[in-house]
Amino acid sequence: MYEKYTKSRLLFMLLFGIGLMLLFCRMLKPDQIFQTKENYEQAFHIEKTIITSTSEVPKLKPYILEKEEAAFLGADEYEILCRIVQAEAGGEDAAGKEMVAEVILNRVSSPKFPDTVAGVVFQESGGQYQFSPVGDGRYNSVSISGQTKEAVLAALQDGDVTNGALYFVAAGKTTPEKRGWFESKLTFMTEHGGHRFYK
């Protein structure tokens, strides 16, 4: 009889404890747990990661697409993006490199182009690559600078400053015919360094 009484008492205490926990959870509002973004980050030890090796690239902050989707870059696509930016804009400043990276990302977001960085960079049209460094081999021979890596990260993390540009041209390094095509067929968006950007 005593054993039966003890079991009943333990069961009552257990149910009572669960009831108190449920009541407490209902009374506690979510904003009382993490009142600020800083509290949340401290609680979960969220830190900004500086990428020093493409083999250790984490999933990056989502780049919000016009399709209302989000794309995350892994190590392979991050390196592809860095490599094409280095090949196309190696002589530009950090802002110029970032803008070239943004054109690639804008293409990824556009239904007119492939939906991956690799697909955009290696896209062919009429038997020619969209980006000349891929066709002439410069893409494979460049050494990616630290500034280029930082510019690519900035393009992924900051807002687009090209106004949605999908094309760019190095005005001083291309033929008048090619420049004329850009000017007549596309809408000029902005200019920086040696590049003009179009949509």
Long-range contacts (C-beta under 8 A, 24 or more apart in sequence): 51-78, 51-149, 51-153, 54-78, 54-79, 54-82, 60-153, 60-156, 60-157, 61-156, 61-157, 63-105, 63-108, 63-109, 63-156, 65-108, 65-109, 66-109, 66-110, 67-109, 67-111, 67-115, 71-105, 71-108, 71-109, 71-115, 71-116, 73-117, 73-156, 76-118, 77-116, 77-117, 77-118, 78-152, 79-144, 80-117, 80-118, 80-121, 81-105, 81-117, 81-121, 81-152, 82-144, 82-148, 82-149, 82-152, 83-139, 83-142, 83-144, 84-121, 84-131, 84-133, 84-134, 84-139, 85-148, 85-151, 85-152, 86-142, 86-143, 86-144, 86-145, 86-148, 87-131, 87-133, 87-134, 87-138, 87-139, 87-142, 88-131, 88-133, 88-168, 88-170, 89-148, 89-193, 89-195, 90-142, 90-145, 90-148, 91-194, 92-192, 92-193, 92-194, 92-195, 93-193, 94-147, 94-150, 94-151, 94-154, 95-151, 95-161, 95-192, 95-193, 96-192, 96-193, 96-194, 96-195, 97-147, 97-148, 97-151, 97-152, 98-151, 98-152, 98-154, 98-155, 98-158, 98-161, 99-155, 99-161, 99-162, 99-165, 99-168, 99-190, 99-192, 99-195, 99-197, 100-168, 100-195, 101-151, 101-152, 101-155, 101-156, 102-155, 102-160, 102-161, 102-162, 102-165, 103-162, 103-165, 103-166, 103-167, 103-168, 103-197, 105-155, 105-156, 105-160, 106-160, 106-162, 106-164, 106-165, 106-166, 107-166, 110-166, 112-166, 113-166, 161-190, 162-189, 162-190, 162-197, 163-189, 163-190, 163-197, 163-199, 164-189, 164-199, 165-189, 165-190, 165-197, 165-198, 165-199, 166-198, 166-199, 167-197, 167-198, 167-199, 168-195, 168-196, 168-197, 168-198, 169-195, 169-196, 169-198, 170-194, 170-195, 171-195, 171-196
